[in-house]
Amino acid sequence: MKNGMKALLIAVSAVLLVAISVGLTVAYFTDKEEVVNVFTVGKVDISLDEEGAEENEDGTYGQTYDDIVPGEVYPKAPTVTVEEGSLESYVRVIVTVKFEQAIDEELTGEKLDNIFVNVSDKWVLNAKTVADDFTSVEYEYRYATTVAAPDAAVELEPIFTDVTFDGEAWGNELACLNNMHINVEGHAIQAFSFADADEAWSKF
């Protein structure tokens, strides 16, 4: 850690793959340096999961939706659990939307924000970053309070519950989302020794 500060860190990540053309694919991936849906260090332990996610032949985890219909609502509820025995921690989720090619700047605004349905008020949007080349948009959601799980696991509210693409809002522009990827990555860091969440995440 910087400045000699010692802290217990934990990170898990998964990828939600969305391919929009003939069909829609939503999947979680873990890279070669991560354990599937859970990575533990010290006394901070979280998992990231989604009901219905299954292992695919290519090693990905998730669900596949064929013949996507604009306006239809598709269940997607990535959920973080702070596992039993974990210290009091700050928890956040990074949701990154990646496009196969650059899209118009106007499409990265409220229209894109609204593909996520029922975003929980327990998750506070701390930052939204649009890539300079308009090939990705990153959302940083922080859980509103610290979370401790000394005696039992604590399942947090899903960040959002569904994904939808409003036909009236998107129209023919929906084609711009062909092979779009949505990466959902969960992080936790112990709260002890940090003045606030900003300081904690600056050390992550």
Secondary structure as UniProt FT lines:
FT   HELIX           2..4
FT   STRAND          9..17
FT   STRAND          23..28
FT   TURN            32..33
FT   TURN            36..37
FT   STRAND          38..41
FT   TURN            42..43
FT   STRAND          44..49
FT   TURN            51..52
FT   STRAND          54..55
FT   TURN            57..58
FT   STRAND          61..66
FT   TURN            70..71
FT   STRAND          73..75
FT   STRAND          79..82
FT   TURN            84..85
FT   STRAND          86..98
FT   HELIX           105..108
FT   HELIX           110..113
FT   TURN            114..115
FT   STRAND          116..117
FT   TURN            121..122
FT   STRAND          123..130
FT   TURN            132..133
FT   STRAND          136..143
FT   STRAND          147..149
FT   STRAND          154..155
FT   STRAND          162..164
FT   HELIX           167..170
FT   HELIX           171..177
FT   TURN            178..179
FT   STRAND          181..190
FT   TURN            192..193
FT   HELIX           197..202
//
